[in-house]
Amino acid sequence: YNWPYYEGLLGNANYFDHGPHQNGDVVIVDGKDASTQGLPKRFAFKDEWYNLIPYPTNVRFLATVDVKTLKDGTAKGPAHPGHGDFHPVAWCQYYDGGRAWLTTLGHDAGIFNADNSQLPGAVEFQKLIAGGLRSAMGLEPFCR
C-alpha cells in the first residue's frame, strides 16, 4: 500500500476489501481484446469479487462482474465504497513503457486445474488468462 508505482501499475487503484466467496456473472465489456476474443458475453463464475479504491483510471476495461447476480447485489454490501454497478474485474494499460494486464479473479486454486470441468467459468477464465499473458508478452496485439 501507498507505493505510487504499484498503484499506477494497477490503474491508479489499490485493494480495499472483498465480500464472501460467491457466485456471480462475469460480463465481457470489450470482446475485441486478445484476452476476451471468443469468450461468451457472459459466464458464471465464483470468486471473492475484490473492491478497489480508488477506482481504476486511464485503463481499458475488459470484463466486469454483474453485481446484480451477486447474493446481496454488491461485492461487499450496501455500504462498501467500491465500484457500484460498474465493477471491473479485468483491464489493461500501457504503463511506464511496459504492458500491464490485470484481473482480480482467480482466488480458487481449482480454477487453474487442467480438469476444469469442476468449477463454473473455469474454461472461460483460463482462456482469459492465457489471452492476457499472450498479449502482455507481445505475442498478440495488446490492449486494443
DSSP file with accessible surface (Angstrom, degrees, kcal/mol):
  #  RESIDUE AA STRUCTURE BP1 BP2  ACC     N-H-->O    O-->H-N    N-H-->O    O-->H-N    TCO  KAPPA ALPHA  PHI   PSI    X-CA   Y-CA   Z-CA
    1    1 A Y              0   0  167      0, 0.0    13,-0.0     0, 0.0     5,-0.0   0.000 360.0 360.0 360.0 153.3    0.0    0.0    0.0
    2    2 A N        +     0   0  144      1,-0.2     3,-0.1     2,-0.1    12,-0.0   0.796 360.0 130.7  60.7  31.5    1.0    3.6   -0.6
    3    3 A W     >  -     0   0  156      1,-0.1     4,-2.4     2,-0.0     3,-0.3  -0.925  46.0-158.2-112.2 103.1    3.5    2.7   -3.2
    4    4 A P  H  > S+     0   0   99      0, 0.0     4,-2.4     0, 0.0     5,-0.2   0.838  88.3  53.6 -55.1 -37.4    2.7    5.0   -6.2
    5    5 A Y  H  > S+     0   0   97      2,-0.2     4,-2.3     1,-0.2     5,-0.2   0.947 111.3  44.8 -63.9 -47.5    4.4    2.8   -8.8
    6    6 A Y  H  > S+     0   0   97     -3,-0.3     4,-1.7     2,-0.2     7,-0.2   0.932 113.8  49.4 -62.5 -45.0    2.4   -0.3   -7.8
    7    7 A E  H  <>S+     0   0   46     -4,-2.4     5,-2.1     1,-0.2     6,-1.3   0.903 110.5  51.6 -63.6 -37.0   -0.8    1.6   -7.6
    8    8 A G  H ><5S+     0   0    2     -4,-2.4     3,-1.7    -5,-0.3    -1,-0.2   0.911 106.2  54.0 -63.5 -40.7   -0.1    3.1  -11.1
    9    9 A L  H 3<5S+     0   0   58     -4,-2.3    -1,-0.2     1,-0.3    -2,-0.2   0.861 107.3  52.1 -60.9 -33.2    0.6   -0.4  -12.4
   10   10 A L  T 3<5S-     0   0   26     -4,-1.7    -1,-0.3     3,-0.3    -2,-0.2   0.387 133.4 -90.6 -83.0   3.0   -2.9   -1.3  -11.1
   11   11 A G  T < 5S-     0   0    0     -3,-1.7    46,-2.8    45,-0.1    -3,-0.2   0.823  78.8 -56.5  89.6  34.7   -4.5    1.6  -12.9
   12   12 A N  S   <S+     0   0   67     -5,-2.1     2,-0.3     1,-0.3    -4,-0.2   0.848 115.9 111.3  63.6  34.9   -4.2    4.1  -10.0
   13   13 A A        -     0   0    0     -6,-1.3     2,-0.3    -7,-0.2    -3,-0.3  -0.793  46.9-164.4-129.5 171.9   -6.1    1.7   -7.8
   14   14 A N        -     0   0   10     40,-0.6    39,-2.8    -2,-0.3     2,-0.1  -0.982  36.2 -83.5-154.2 158.8   -5.5   -0.5   -4.8
   15   15 A Y  E     +A   52   0A  66     -2,-0.3    37,-0.2    37,-0.2     3,-0.1  -0.389  42.6 166.9 -62.2 136.1   -7.2   -3.4   -2.9
   16   16 A F  E     -     0   0A  91     35,-2.8     2,-0.3     1,-0.4    36,-0.2   0.709  54.5 -57.6-112.9 -59.9   -9.8   -2.2   -0.4
   17   17 A D  E     -A   51   0A  26     34,-1.1    34,-3.4    32,-0.1    -1,-0.4  -0.946  41.5-135.0-167.3-176.4  -11.8   -5.3    0.6
   18   18 A H  E     -A   50   0A  56     -2,-0.3    31,-0.2    32,-0.2    32,-0.2  -0.983  14.6-126.4-152.1 157.5  -13.9   -8.2   -0.7
   19   19 A G        -     0   0    5     29,-1.1    57,-0.1    30,-0.6     3,-0.1  -0.146  53.4 -56.8 -87.4-168.3  -17.1  -10.0    0.2
   20   20 A P        -     0   0   84      0, 0.0     2,-0.4     0, 0.0    -1,-0.2  -0.260  66.3 -85.6 -69.7 158.5  -17.6  -13.7    0.7
   21   21 A H  S    S+     0   0   71     -3,-0.1     2,-0.3    25,-0.1    27,-0.2  -0.542  73.4 154.1 -62.0 115.7  -16.7  -16.3   -1.9
   22   22 A Q  E     -B   47   0B  14     25,-2.7    25,-2.1    -2,-0.4     2,-0.1  -0.980  45.8 -93.0-149.7 161.0  -19.9  -16.2   -4.0
   23   23 A N  E     +B   46   0B  97     -2,-0.3    48,-0.4    23,-0.2     2,-0.3  -0.431  49.7 147.2 -74.0 147.7  -21.4  -16.9   -7.4
   24   24 A G  E     -B   45   0B   3     21,-2.6    21,-2.6    46,-0.1     2,-0.5  -0.956  44.8 -98.0-165.6 172.5  -21.7  -14.1   -9.9
   25   25 A D  E     -BC  44  66B  43     41,-0.6    41,-2.8    -2,-0.3     2,-0.4  -0.906  23.9-145.2-106.2 127.5  -21.6  -13.5  -13.7
   26   26 A V  E     -BC  43  65B   0     17,-3.0    17,-2.2    -2,-0.5     2,-0.5  -0.756  17.2-157.3 -83.4 133.9  -18.6  -12.1  -15.4
   27   27 A V  E     -BC  42  64B  19     37,-3.0    37,-2.6    -2,-0.4     2,-0.6  -0.969  11.3-137.5-117.2 124.1  -19.5   -9.8  -18.3
   28   28 A I  E     + C   0  63B   4     13,-2.6    35,-0.3    -2,-0.5     3,-0.2  -0.715  23.2 177.0 -79.9 119.7  -17.1   -9.2  -21.1
   29   29 A V  S    S+     0   0   56     33,-2.0     2,-0.3    -2,-0.6    34,-0.2   0.549  74.4  38.2-101.4 -11.1  -17.3   -5.5  -21.9
   30   30 A D    >   +     0   0   18     32,-1.5     3,-0.7     1,-0.1    -1,-0.3  -0.790  59.5 172.7-140.5  93.9  -14.6   -5.5  -24.6
   31   31 A G  T 3   +     0   0   46     -2,-0.3     7,-0.3     1,-0.2     8,-0.1   0.446  69.7  73.4 -82.4   1.6  -14.7   -8.5  -26.8
   32   32 A K  T 3  S+     0   0  159      5,-0.1    -1,-0.2     4,-0.1   112,-0.1   0.647  72.7  99.2 -89.7 -16.7  -12.0   -7.2  -29.3
   33   33 A D  S X> S-     0   0    1     -3,-0.7     4,-1.9     1,-0.1     3,-1.2  -0.365  83.6-118.2 -71.3 152.4   -9.1   -7.7  -27.0
   34   34 A A  T 34 S+     0   0   14    107,-0.5    98,-0.1     1,-0.3    -1,-0.1   0.828 115.1  53.5 -58.6 -30.1   -6.8  -10.7  -27.4
   35   35 A S  T 34 S+     0   0    2     96,-0.2    96,-0.3     1,-0.2    97,-0.3   0.691 117.0  35.0 -80.5 -17.5   -7.8  -11.9  -23.9
   36   36 A T  T X4 S+     0   0    1     -3,-1.2     3,-2.0    -6,-0.1    -2,-0.2   0.546  83.7 120.1-113.8 -10.1  -11.5  -11.7  -24.5
   37   37 A Q  T 3< S+     0   0  122     -4,-1.9    -5,-0.1     1,-0.3    94,-0.1  -0.310  84.0  13.1 -59.4 133.8  -11.9  -12.8  -28.1
   38   38 A G  T 3  S+     0   0   78      1,-0.3    -1,-0.3    -7,-0.3     3,-0.1   0.379  96.4 124.1  83.4  -6.7  -14.0  -15.8  -28.4
   39   39 A L    <   -     0   0   23     -3,-2.0    -1,-0.3    -8,-0.1    -3,-0.0  -0.607  69.9-103.0 -82.3 149.5  -15.4  -15.7  -24.9
   40   40 A P        -     0   0   56      0, 0.0   -12,-0.2     0, 0.0    -1,-0.1  -0.327  30.7-113.3 -65.1 155.9  -19.1  -15.6  -24.3
   41   41 A K  S    S+     0   0  136      1,-0.2   -13,-2.6   -14,-0.1     2,-0.3   0.801 100.8  16.6 -60.3 -27.9  -20.5  -12.2  -23.5
   42   42 A R  E     +B   27   0B 109    -15,-0.2     2,-0.3     2,-0.0   -15,-0.2  -0.998  67.9 174.4-147.4 139.8  -21.4  -13.5  -20.0
   43   43 A F  E     -B   26   0B  11    -17,-2.2   -17,-3.0    -2,-0.3     2,-0.1  -0.996  33.3-107.5-148.2 149.9  -20.3  -16.5  -18.0
   44   44 A A  E     +B   25   0B  49     -2,-0.3     2,-0.3   -19,-0.2   -19,-0.2  -0.457  43.9 164.6 -72.3 145.6  -20.9  -17.8  -14.4
   45   45 A F  E     -B   24   0B   1    -21,-2.6   -21,-2.6    -2,-0.1     2,-0.4  -0.980  29.2-140.1-155.7 159.6  -18.0  -17.6  -12.0
   46   46 A K  E     +B   23   0B  93     74,-0.4     2,-0.3    -2,-0.3    62,-0.3  -0.994  41.9 125.6-129.3 127.0  -17.4  -17.9   -8.3
   47   47 A D  E     -B   22   0B   1    -25,-2.1   -25,-2.7    -2,-0.4    58,-0.1  -0.914  68.1 -93.5-160.0-174.1  -14.9  -15.6   -6.5
   48   48 A E        -     0   0   46     -2,-0.3   -29,-1.1   -27,-0.2    57,-0.1   0.555  51.5-141.3 -89.4 -16.4  -14.3  -13.1   -3.8
   49   49 A W        -     0   0    1    -31,-0.2   -30,-0.6    55,-0.1    56,-0.1   0.959  19.3-135.3  53.4  77.7  -15.0  -10.1   -6.1
   50   50 A Y  E     -A   18   0A  58     54,-0.3     2,-0.4   -32,-0.2   -32,-0.2  -0.264   8.2-144.7 -61.8 144.4  -12.4   -7.5   -4.9
   51   51 A N  E     -A   17   0A   0    -34,-3.4   -35,-2.8    31,-0.1   -34,-1.1  -0.927  17.2-160.3-104.6 134.4  -13.3   -3.9   -4.4
   52   52 A L  E     -A   15   0A  10     -2,-0.4   -37,-0.2   -37,-0.2     3,-0.0  -0.897   8.0-134.5-114.0 146.5  -10.6   -1.5   -5.3
   53   53 A I  S    S+     0   0   66    -39,-2.8     2,-0.2    -2,-0.4    29,-0.1  -0.971  85.8  32.0-149.1 131.9  -10.2    2.1   -4.1
   54   54 A P  S    S-     0   0   76      0, 0.0   -40,-0.6     0, 0.0    -1,-0.1   0.674 105.6-107.0 -67.7 171.8   -9.6    4.4   -5.7
   55   55 A Y        -     0   0   80     -2,-0.2    -2,-0.1   -42,-0.1    -4,-0.0  -0.315  40.8 -94.4 -64.8 140.6  -11.4    3.3   -8.8
   56   56 A P        -     0   0    2      0, 0.0     2,-0.3     0, 0.0   -44,-0.2  -0.340  50.5-172.0 -58.1 137.3   -9.1    2.2  -11.7
   57   57 A T        +     0   0   61    -46,-2.8     3,-0.1     1,-0.2   -44,-0.1  -0.917  54.5  21.9-131.5 158.4   -8.5    5.1  -14.2
   58   58 A N  S    S+     0   0  143     -2,-0.3     2,-0.3     1,-0.2    -1,-0.2   0.864  95.3 116.7  55.5  39.3   -6.9    5.5  -17.5
   59   59 A V  S    S-     0   0   25     -3,-0.2     2,-0.7   -48,-0.1    -1,-0.2  -0.856  71.0-113.8-127.3 166.0   -7.2    1.8  -18.3
   60   60 A R  E     - D   0  92B  87     32,-3.0    32,-1.9    -2,-0.3     2,-0.3  -0.917  33.6-139.1-102.2 113.7   -9.1   -0.2  -20.9
   61   61 A F  E     + D   0  91B  47     -2,-0.7    30,-0.3    30,-0.2     3,-0.1  -0.569  27.3 172.0 -75.6 134.7  -11.8   -2.2  -19.1
   62   62 A L  E     +     0   0B   0     28,-2.8   -33,-2.0     1,-0.4   -32,-1.5   0.731  61.4   8.1-111.5 -39.0  -12.2   -5.8  -20.4
   63   63 A A  E     -CD  28  90B   0     27,-1.8    26,-3.0   -35,-0.3    27,-1.6  -0.994  56.3-173.2-148.7 151.5  -14.6   -7.5  -18.0
   64   64 A T  E     -CD  27  88B  12    -37,-2.6   -37,-3.0    -2,-0.3     2,-0.5  -0.821  28.2-114.1-130.9 171.4  -16.8   -6.7  -15.1
   65   65 A V  E     -CD  26  87B   0     22,-2.2     2,-1.1    -2,-0.3    22,-0.6  -0.938  27.8-126.5-105.4 134.5  -18.9   -8.6  -12.6
   66   66 A D  E >   -CD  25  86B  34    -41,-2.8     3,-2.3    -2,-0.5   -41,-0.6  -0.728  22.1-161.0 -76.8 100.8  -22.7   -8.0  -12.9
   67   67 A V  G >  S+     0   0    4     -2,-1.1     3,-1.4    18,-0.5     6,-0.2   0.761  84.4  69.2 -62.6 -21.4  -23.3   -7.1   -9.3
   68   68 A K  G 3  S+     0   0  148      1,-0.3    -1,-0.3    17,-0.2     6,-0.1   0.706  94.4  57.5 -69.4 -16.2  -27.0   -7.8   -9.6
   69   69 A T  G <  S+     0   0   49     -3,-2.3    -1,-0.3   -44,-0.2    -2,-0.2   0.520  88.0  97.2 -89.9  -5.9  -26.0  -11.5   -9.9
   70   70 A L  S X  S-     0   0    7     -3,-1.4     3,-1.4    -4,-0.3   -46,-0.1  -0.517  90.5-107.1 -82.2 155.5  -24.2  -11.4   -6.5
   71   71 A K  T 3  S+     0   0  192    -48,-0.4    -1,-0.1     1,-0.3     4,-0.1   0.860 117.1  24.6 -51.0 -48.0  -26.1  -12.6   -3.4
   72   72 A D  T 3  S-     0   0   77      2,-0.5    -1,-0.3    -5,-0.0     3,-0.1   0.285 113.8-105.3-104.4  10.3  -26.6   -9.2   -1.9
   73   73 A G  S <  S+     0   0   28     -3,-1.4     2,-0.3     1,-0.2    -2,-0.1   0.507  96.7  64.0  81.8   1.5  -26.4   -7.2   -5.1
   74   74 A T  S    S-     0   0   28     -6,-0.1    -2,-0.5    -8,-0.1    -1,-0.2  -0.928  87.9-112.3-144.2 172.2  -23.0   -5.9   -4.3
   75   75 A A  S    S+     0   0    0     -2,-0.3   -56,-0.5     2,-0.2   -24,-0.1   0.741 111.9   3.0 -79.9 -22.0  -19.5   -7.2   -3.9
   76   76 A K  S    S-     0   0   95      1,-0.3   -58,-0.1   -57,-0.1    -1,-0.1   0.636 117.7 -71.3-129.8 -44.6  -19.4   -6.4   -0.2
   77   77 A G    >   -     0   0    9      1,-0.1     3,-1.7   -58,-0.1    -1,-0.3  -0.882  59.6 -65.0 155.9 173.0  -22.7   -4.9    0.9
   78   78 A P  T 3  S+     0   0  133      0, 0.0    -1,-0.1     0, 0.0    -3,-0.0   0.736 127.3  49.6 -62.9 -21.1  -24.7   -1.7    0.5
   79   79 A A  T 3  S+     0   0   97     -3,-0.1     0, 0.0     2,-0.0     0, 0.0   0.423  78.4 122.1 -99.3   2.8  -22.2    0.5    2.4
   80   80 A H    <   -     0   0   31     -3,-1.7     4,-0.1     1,-0.1    -4,-0.1  -0.339  59.9-139.4 -69.2 147.1  -19.0   -0.6    0.6
   81   81 A P        +     0   0   60      0, 0.0    -1,-0.1     0, 0.0    -2,-0.0   0.112  66.6 112.8 -90.1  23.0  -17.0    2.2   -1.1
   82   82 A G  S    S-     0   0   22    -29,-0.1   -27,-0.1   -31,-0.1   -31,-0.1   0.528  83.7 -55.7 -75.3-133.7  -16.3    0.0   -4.2
   83   83 A H    >   -     0   0   19      1,-0.3     3,-0.8     5,-0.1     2,-0.1   0.537  55.7-149.0 -97.1 -14.8  -17.4    0.3   -7.7
   84   84 A G  T 3  S-     0   0   38      1,-0.2    -1,-0.3    -4,-0.1   -17,-0.1  -0.482  70.0 -18.0  76.6-145.7  -21.2    0.4   -7.7
   85   85 A D  T 3  S+     0   0  121      1,-0.2     2,-0.9    -2,-0.1   -18,-0.5   0.806 132.4  62.7 -69.9 -31.0  -22.9   -1.1  -10.7
   86   86 A F  E <   +D   66   0B  84     -3,-0.8    -1,-0.2   -20,-0.1   -20,-0.1  -0.829  68.1 168.7 -97.8 101.3  -19.8   -1.0  -13.0
   87   87 A H  E     -D   65   0B   1     -2,-0.9   -22,-2.2   -22,-0.6    -3,-0.1  -0.831  21.7-149.9-120.9  91.4  -17.4   -3.3  -11.2
   88   88 A P  E     +D   64   0B   0      0, 0.0   -24,-0.3     0, 0.0     3,-0.1  -0.309  23.4 171.8 -65.9 144.1  -14.3   -4.1  -13.3
   89   89 A V  E    S+     0   0B   0    -26,-3.0    15,-2.0     1,-0.4    16,-0.6   0.384  70.8  28.8-126.9  -6.5  -12.6   -7.5  -12.9
   90   90 A A  E     +DE  63 103B   0    -27,-1.6   -28,-2.8    13,-0.2   -27,-1.8  -0.954  65.9 147.9-154.2 138.0  -10.1   -7.3  -15.8
   91   91 A W  E     -DE  61 102B   3     11,-2.2    11,-3.2    -2,-0.3     2,-0.3  -0.963  23.0-147.6-158.8 170.2   -8.4   -4.4  -17.6
   92   92 A a  E     +DE  60 101B   0    -32,-1.9   -32,-3.0    -2,-0.3     2,-0.3  -0.955  16.1 164.4-142.8 162.0   -5.2   -3.5  -19.4
   93   93 A Q  E     - E   0 100B  17      7,-2.1     7,-2.9    -2,-0.3     2,-0.4  -0.962  39.6-107.4-167.4 157.3   -3.0   -0.5  -19.9
   94   94 A Y  E     - E   0  99B 137     -2,-0.3     2,-0.4     5,-0.2     5,-0.2  -0.807  44.2-176.8 -86.2 136.0    0.4    0.6  -21.1
   95   95 A Y  E >   - E   0  98B  56      3,-2.5     3,-2.3    -2,-0.4    -2,-0.1  -0.969  55.1 -21.4-144.5 124.9    2.4    1.7  -18.0
   96   96 A D  T 3  S-     0   0  120     -2,-0.4     3,-0.1     1,-0.3    -1,-0.1   0.856 127.7 -46.4  49.8  43.4    5.9    3.1  -17.7
   97   97 A G  T 3  S+     0   0   88      1,-0.3    -1,-0.3     0, 0.0     2,-0.2   0.498 126.6  82.0  82.6   3.0    7.0    1.8  -21.1
   98   98 A G  E <  S-E   95   0B  30     -3,-2.3    -3,-2.5     2,-0.0     2,-0.4  -0.613  79.7 -97.4-127.2-172.3    5.5   -1.7  -20.5
   99   99 A R  E     -E   94   0B 118     -5,-0.2     2,-0.5    37,-0.2    -5,-0.2  -0.933  25.8-168.3-114.7 133.9    2.3   -3.6  -20.6
  100  100 A A  E     +E   93   0B   7     -7,-2.9    -7,-2.1    -2,-0.4     2,-0.5  -0.977   6.5 177.9-124.4 116.7    0.0   -4.3  -17.6
  101  101 A W  E     -E   92   0B  42     -2,-0.5     2,-0.4    -9,-0.2    -9,-0.2  -0.984  17.8-176.0-115.9 125.0   -2.8   -6.8  -17.9
  102  102 A L  E     +E   91   0B  23    -11,-3.2   -11,-2.2    -2,-0.5     2,-0.3  -0.933  18.5 174.6-129.8 148.5   -4.7   -7.2  -14.7
  103  103 A T  E     -E   90   0B  38     -2,-0.4   -13,-0.2   -13,-0.2   -14,-0.1  -0.987  23.3-156.4-144.9 147.3   -7.5   -9.3  -13.2
  104  104 A T  S    S+     0   0   14    -15,-2.0   -54,-0.3    -2,-0.3   -56,-0.2   0.304  70.8  98.0 -98.1   5.9   -9.0   -9.5   -9.7
  105  105 A L        +     0   0   14    -16,-0.6    -2,-0.1     1,-0.1   -58,-0.1  -0.472  46.0  67.0 -90.1 162.2  -10.3  -13.0  -10.5
  106  106 A G        +     0   0   17    -60,-0.2    -1,-0.1    -2,-0.1   -59,-0.1   0.769  42.0 140.4 107.1  32.8   -8.8  -16.4   -9.7
  107  107 A H        +     0   0   65    -61,-0.1     2,-0.7    -3,-0.1   -60,-0.1   0.683  57.8  76.6 -82.5 -17.3   -8.8  -17.0   -5.9
  108  108 A D  S >  S-     0   0   61    -62,-0.3     3,-2.1     1,-0.2     4,-0.3  -0.849  72.7-150.2 -94.3 116.2   -9.8  -20.6   -6.0
  109  109 A A  G >  S+     0   0   82     -2,-0.7     3,-1.7     1,-0.3     4,-0.3   0.813  92.7  69.1 -56.6 -28.5   -6.8  -22.7   -7.0
  110  110 A G  G >  S+     0   0   29      1,-0.3     3,-1.5     2,-0.2    -1,-0.3   0.754  82.4  72.2 -63.5 -21.9   -9.1  -25.2   -8.6
  111  111 A I  G <  S+     0   0    5     -3,-2.1    -1,-0.3     1,-0.3    -2,-0.2   0.725  96.2  52.1 -67.9 -18.3  -10.0  -22.7  -11.3
  112  112 A F  G <  S+     0   0  113     -3,-1.7    -1,-0.3    -4,-0.3    -2,-0.2   0.493  83.3 120.5 -92.6  -6.1   -6.4  -23.2  -12.8
  113  113 A N    <   -     0   0   84     -3,-1.5     5,-0.1    -4,-0.3    -3,-0.0  -0.317  67.8-133.5 -63.3 139.5   -6.8  -27.0  -12.9
  114  114 A A  S    S+     0   0   88      1,-0.2     2,-1.7     2,-0.1    -1,-0.1   0.838 105.2  65.4 -63.6 -31.4   -6.4  -28.7  -16.3
  115  115 A D  S >  S+     0   0   86      1,-0.2     3,-0.8     2,-0.0    -1,-0.2  -0.640  70.8 166.3 -87.3  79.2   -9.5  -30.7  -15.5
  116  116 A N  T 3   +     0   0   41     -2,-1.7     3,-0.4     1,-0.2     7,-0.3   0.216  43.6  97.5 -88.5  18.9  -11.6  -27.6  -15.4
  117  117 A S  T 3  S+     0   0   87      1,-0.2    -1,-0.2     5,-0.1    -2,-0.0   0.612  71.4  70.5 -79.9  -9.7  -15.0  -29.3  -15.5
  118  118 A Q  S <  S+     0   0  140     -3,-0.8    -1,-0.2    -8,-0.2    -2,-0.1   0.835  95.3  47.6 -77.8 -35.4  -15.4  -28.9  -11.8
  119  119 A L  S >  S-     0   0   49     -3,-0.4     3,-1.7    -9,-0.2     4,-0.3  -0.908  86.7-111.9-116.4 135.7  -15.9  -25.2  -11.4
  120  120 A P  T 3  S+     0   0   66      0, 0.0   -74,-0.4     0, 0.0    -3,-0.1  -0.362 101.7  15.5 -63.4 137.1  -18.2  -22.9  -13.4
  121  121 A G  T 3> S+     0   0    9    -76,-0.2     4,-3.0    -2,-0.1     5,-0.2   0.440  85.9 123.5  83.4   0.6  -16.4  -20.5  -15.6
  122  122 A A  H <> S+     0   0    1     -3,-1.7     4,-2.7    -6,-0.3     5,-0.2   0.921  73.9  48.2 -63.1 -44.0  -13.0  -22.3  -15.4
  123  123 A V  H  > S+     0   0   58     -7,-0.3     4,-2.0    -4,-0.3    -1,-0.2   0.950 115.7  44.3 -61.4 -46.8  -12.7  -22.8  -19.2
  124  124 A E  H  > S+     0   0   50      1,-0.2     4,-2.5     2,-0.2    -2,-0.2   0.917 113.0  51.4 -65.6 -42.3  -13.5  -19.1  -19.8
  125  125 A F  H  X S+     0   0    0     -4,-3.0     4,-2.8     1,-0.2     5,-0.2   0.930 109.1  50.1 -60.9 -45.1  -11.2  -17.9  -17.0
  126  126 A Q  H  X S+     0   0   52     -4,-2.7     4,-2.6     1,-0.2    -1,-0.2   0.897 111.1  49.3 -63.4 -37.3   -8.3  -20.0  -18.4
  127  127 A K  H  X S+     0   0  122     -4,-2.0     4,-2.6    -5,-0.2     5,-0.2   0.903 110.5  51.3 -65.8 -40.7   -8.9  -18.5  -21.9
  128  128 A L  H  X S+     0   0    0     -4,-2.5     4,-2.3     2,-0.2    -2,-0.2   0.950 113.4  44.1 -60.1 -48.3   -9.0  -15.0  -20.4
  129  129 A I  H  X S+     0   0   35     -4,-2.8     4,-2.8     2,-0.2     5,-0.2   0.932 113.7  49.6 -63.5 -47.2   -5.7  -15.5  -18.5
  130  130 A A  H  X S+     0   0   36     -4,-2.6     4,-2.7    -5,-0.2    -1,-0.2   0.925 112.7  47.7 -61.3 -42.3   -3.9  -17.2  -21.5
  131  131 A G  H  X S+     0   0    0     -4,-2.6     4,-2.3   -96,-0.3   -96,-0.2   0.900 111.4  50.9 -65.4 -39.2   -5.0  -14.4  -23.8
  132  132 A G  H  X S+     0   0    1     -4,-2.3     4,-2.6   -97,-0.3    -2,-0.2   0.924 111.9  46.9 -63.6 -42.3   -3.9  -11.7  -21.3
  133  133 A L  H  X S+     0   0  103     -4,-2.8     4,-2.1     2,-0.2     6,-0.2   0.938 111.8  50.2 -64.9 -45.5   -0.5  -13.4  -20.9
  134  134 A R  H  <>S+     0   0   97     -4,-2.7     5,-2.4    -5,-0.2     6,-0.9   0.909 114.3  44.6 -60.3 -41.8    0.0  -13.7  -24.7
  135  135 A S  H ><5S+     0   0    0     -4,-2.3     3,-1.2     4,-0.2    -1,-0.2   0.917 112.1  50.7 -72.0 -40.3   -0.9  -10.1  -25.3
  136  136 A A  H 3<5S+     0   0   32     -4,-2.6    -1,-0.2     1,-0.3   -37,-0.2   0.843 109.4  53.1 -65.4 -28.7    1.3   -8.8  -22.4
  137  137 A M  T 3<5S-     0   0  129     -4,-2.1    -1,-0.3    -5,-0.2    -2,-0.2   0.565 118.9-113.5 -80.2  -9.8    4.2  -10.9  -23.8
  138  138 A G  T < 5S+     0   0   39     -3,-1.2    -3,-0.2    -4,-0.4    -2,-0.1   0.568  87.2 116.9  88.1   9.9    3.7   -9.2  -27.2
  139  139 A L  S   <S+     0   0  118     -5,-2.4    -4,-0.2    -6,-0.2    -5,-0.1   0.660  82.6  27.1 -82.1 -19.3    2.6  -12.4  -28.9
  140  140 A E  S    S-     0   0   71     -6,-0.9    -2,-0.2    -5,-0.1  -105,-0.0  -0.917 108.8 -76.1-131.5 160.3   -0.9  -10.9  -29.6
  141  141 A P        -     0   0   64      0, 0.0  -107,-0.5     0, 0.0     2,-0.5  -0.339  56.2-128.9 -58.2 138.8   -1.9   -7.3  -30.1
  142  142 A F        -     0   0    5      1,-0.2   -48,-0.1    -7,-0.1   -10,-0.1  -0.814  63.3 -20.1-101.9 130.3   -2.0   -5.7  -26.7
  143  143 A a              0   0   17     -2,-0.5    -1,-0.2     1,-0.2   -49,-0.1   0.837 360.0 360.0  53.4  48.8   -4.9   -3.7  -25.1
  144  144 A R              0   0  168     -3,-0.3    -1,-0.2  -112,-0.1  -110,-0.1  -0.951 360.0 360.0-141.5 360.0   -6.8   -2.7  -28.3
